[in-house]
Amino acid sequence: GMLGVGALEDPVHAAAMRKLGLDVAKLVSLDQVIGRVHVLSRDQLGCRFLQRQLEEGPPEAADAVFAEVIEHIVELMTDPFGNYLCQKLLDHCRPDQRAVIVHRVAPHLVDVSLNIHGTRAAQKLVERLGPECGPSPGEVRAVCLALSGGVVRLIQDLNGNHVVQRCLQRLPPEHNQFIYDAVARCCVPVASHRHGCCVFQRCVDFASPQQKHQVVMEVVDKTIELVQDPFGNYVVQYVLEQVPAYRPNIVGIIALSIVELSRHKFSSNVVEKCLELASPDGQALMITQLAQKDQILQLLQDPYANYVVQRALQVAESPQLEMLVDAVRPHLPLLRNTSYGRRIQSRILKRCPGGIDNVPSAEEAVARQMQLGGPAPKMPGQLAGLTAQMAAMELGGVSP
């Protein structure tokens, strides 16, 4: 009798199998299924049998399967069982057969990629167009053209984003230009999306130098917006870590809005990351901006910004350390009984073993620095009129 295939069995399909008199459990050779491949491919056991034939059977197995499924290839790709057969067929068919599959599937590739079963078949299709498989330029063009019609939709989709990532991993950068164009055009919607932020990071990983500049400059341009986003902030942190040439550009932007950004949940993490990774000049600019006496109390009392001040006390060098201590010192008695006040105090003591009252004033520290030669360090409040662009260029950033 028929073997049940569990809850996923489609009654219409089961009836078709019975009508063909197929007992899947008794199949042994390909000859038994010629003419019935399509029906079998949508059955769990039938599909497994066919996959085994492709793997272990003679080369003619692929020809027989190809001939019978090519008419139905698009629907099979999105079938719970059929998609596995499609993947196996792509692994075992000849290049000319693969080209036929590509051109048949291409017009439907976005919808296939958005489907929970189809995404696996679509990823396999992209894999088989990697340079090591020797695809014709026409095949790669057809796939890229098809996907370019829905890149952002795919990137923001639970299933589709994996197909875009597969393109980035497997195809040469010049074929992926359509992805970089879309991501640059829709930087914020992509980078501030739960799946998009992962795809954005892969774009950085696999880019040519021109592509990297194209997308990273958009991140620089949208930094203030992205750092305040629960996903976008990770994209900015990734660029800071992985693409050091553009670090000064982002540090310059962050430094000039450091007071507001330190008080925000997500951006405060990026401010800390900048303090950690910035050049000595970048750090100096950030800490000078942080040490403004009229702003420091609200930072010390803020649940996020107090961590930024702690980090700044950890990394600051003279004379910026003294500027910061000068700003914080008057407020310590007020904060003595709070946990963050005690943490700030212990940070200062770590940096100034002689005790907080023996720390030289900012003016003394600046005077000492000038005796050593070099330009006069700016004091807090002396940076009015500095733009992010000017700051980025002074710190040695990349020009647009």
C-alpha angles and dihedrals in degrees: 000000000000118000114232115238098203128248096327093066113122110221093215089051092047089053091051090052091051091049089055088050090232118163101189093195090065099049114123110154140031093242090070092062105040106131092020102066096110094054091045093049090066093053121085097229094033090053092050090050091052092048089052090051090053091050101041106015129090120285088261088069091074090048092052094047092044093050093053101040103039092087090054100033096119095053091042091055090062095041117110090235103017093063089068091054090050090053092049092046090053088053094051108031126099121260092253090053091048089053090055090050091049094052093044094049100037097084089055099036098110092054092044090051092051091054120095092231097029094058090068093052091045091051090051090050090054091046091054089056093060115123091257089064093056098230120186114253088243093061094051091045092051093052095045092046091050094049094044088070091068110018099134092043089052094046092053093047126096091227103025097056090069092059091054090047089051090054090052092049099042110027124071112260094251091063091051095057089109088064093050092048091052094045092048091048093048100031098146099042089049101040094044094052125096093236096027094061090059093047089049090056090051089050088058091047098052102033128122111234091264093048091048090053090046096057100030092054088056090053089050089050093050098036097120092052096042098048090059093054123092091231102022092061089065091055091054091047090049092053090048090053101038105033106045094173090072095043094098090054092056094039090054092053094045093047093056092052097032097125095055095038094049090060095056122088100232102029092050087068090054091049089055091048089052092050088053097047105030122109116254089264092049091049091048091053093048095047094045088055091047093051097067106138096215092055105037099086093059089049093050091051096045118102092226105027094055088067089053090052090049091051091047091052088052097053104028120118127202129311093020090052090058091046089055094045090049090055095045099041099079092054099050097090089054092050098041094105097049124088093233091047089056091048091052090049093051090049090054092048091051090055096038108040090175090070131265094272092058095056108115116243120260090252091054091047091050091048090051091050092051091053086062089057128243131101120320110264114240117248122226110280092027093094098077111134094029111129126207089245092053090047092050092051092046089052092050101256128163114274115233 
